Amino acid sequence: MGDGSGERGELEDGAAVEARLTLALECTGLNLEPAEEAAVRRQLAGSRARAAALRRVPLANGDEPEIVFVPFRADGGEEDR
């Protein structure tokens, strides 16, 4: 497959982009100009490429995140951690 995920049974990149574009247009009822459709295709293709890059990063089940998100509380309190 185009993104190296053939074992996942995904569509080729171009077909997947077209399928997602068609679905989005059907769900929203939008009628885009050709230039707008081309922009959406580029965005969808970019998203697929970034997702494929993430899937190629080898991670073990116990790998910790690089950063830990700690939400700010305006009252100065802290959640139990």
Secondary structure, DSSP 8 states (H G I E B T S, - for coil): -TTS-GGGT---HHHHHHHHHHHHHHHH-----HHHHHHHHHHHHHHHHHHHHHHTS---TT---SS------TT------
